[in-house]
């Protein structure tokens, strides 16, 4: 994996590992704001608390969680800043290429089951999450995030398994929130507390970052980063690769958060013409679709390959990204183009 920072750990998935529909736990991208434990917490000491605007506060052991109805869901998770380094103009943050994304089968329980057991008060509007990871830096700012109640009740998982294994320590053991189809910023790890609130959470990680704003603007005035924007990435070939003339497989993955993928098109001439790619592999809600285009490369020379996706709602990936100060949501077709050479 390409490690960008050690403390906190931030590392992206190698491109070759994005060619599988399921991303292996060991190479699934790591994104952290604080310091997580050196060893897994003793489950006998772990308690999940649910409080706030509820009729009855809950304290649940891990065994209590395991006794609730289990669900397994495929979900493609992406870092909000994925592809930031591909922007033409520099933006602040970790220099992700395309590896801040992965797809896994998550096992756990629906958050709505806990909220219904606790009973919601009439003025409940948001659900906040807090983990037991420790903040880094002298300011001691905890990573606390919240999501709207509608998302919490409709499609948010509390995951304790990842690809059939207990949730790895680096991915939030023993429990993490997983707002399906939304960016990783909304999926708090090492979960210890859930609070039902009238208003969204406040603080640095809600008001200063994970918002889309321009330089000079108040970050709090920007839109909160929630769902994943439609995007296609090319995982084969790779940038600056030299290949022989003949059949050149062009393959990748496309994803659109809560929406499905309708089609993917590929251009091998810098966008002058477009050709339909074939969607391959499994189709599941919230999960990416892999695709391929078998290009008959007959003439030698330098080529620019691009891919663009269209989701089930008819929304097509933009030609260029919408730049913002922190480089969130880069899904531009041209920003993700790659150049290769064909030897005739």
VENRA-V786582 format. One record per pair of residues at least 24 apart in sequence whose C-alpha atoms are under 7 Angstrom apart, sorted by the first residue. I is the first residue (numbers start at 1). GAP is how many residues later the second one is. Records with the same first field share a line. If there is no record, write none. Layout:
I->GAP  GAP
//
This chain:
1->26
4->90
8->24  25  26  27
12->87  88
13->86  87
14->85
15->84  220
16->219
18->217
19->216  233
21->82  269
22->81  82
23->79  80  81
28->74
29->70  71  72  73
33->110
34->99  100  101  102
35->98  99  100  101
36->97  98
37->96
40->129  133
47->145
48->144  145
49->143  144  145
50->143  144  145
51->143  144  145
52->143  144  145
53->67  68  71  143  144
54->64  65  66  67  142
55->63  64  65  66
56->62  63
57->61
58->60
68->41
69->40
70->37  38  39
71->36  37  38
72->33  34  35  36
73->32  33  34
74->30  31  32  210  212  213
75->28  29  30  105  106  211  212
76->26  27  28  105  210  211  212
77->24  25  26  106  107
78->24  105  106
79->104  105  106
80->103  104  105  248  249
81->246  247  248
82->248
83->247
84->243  244  246
86->249
87->248
91->234  235  236
92->233  234  235
93->233
103->184
104->58  59
105->57  58
106->53  55  56  57
107->52  53  54  55
108->49  50  51  52  53
109->48  49  50
110->46  47  48
111->41  42  45  46  47
112->40  41
123->75
124->72  73  74
125->24  72  73  74
126->70  71  72  73  74
127->25  67  68  69  70
128->66  67  68  73
129->59  64  65  66
130->58  61  62  63  64
131->57  58  59  60  61  62
132->58  59  60
133->57
143->62
144->61
145->41  56  60  61
146->54  55
155->24  25
156->24
180->106
181->46  47  76  77  105
182->44  45  46  75
183->43  44  45
186->40
212->112  116
213->111  112
214->110  111
215->110
227->30
228->28  29
229->27  28  100  102
230->25  26  27  81  87  101
231->24  25  78  86  100
232->75  76  77
233->103
239->99  100  101
240->99  100  101
241->99  100
242->98  99  100
243->98  99  100
244->98  99  100
245->52  53  54  55  97  98  99
246->50  51  52
247->47  48  49  50
248->46  47  48  49
249->43  44  45  46
250->42  43  44  45
251->40  41  42
252->38  39  40
253->35  36  37  38
254->34  35  36  55
255->32  33  34
256->55
257->29
258->28
259->27  52  53
260->25  51  52
261->28  49  50  51
262->48  49  50
263->46  47  48
264->43  44  45  46
265->42  43  44
266->40  41  42
267->38  39  40
268->35  36  37  38
269->34  35  36
270->34  35  36
271->35
298->46
299->45
300->42  43  44
301->40  41  42
302->38  39  40
303->36  37  38
304->33  34  35  36
305->32  33  34
306->27  28  30  31  32
307->26
308->25
//
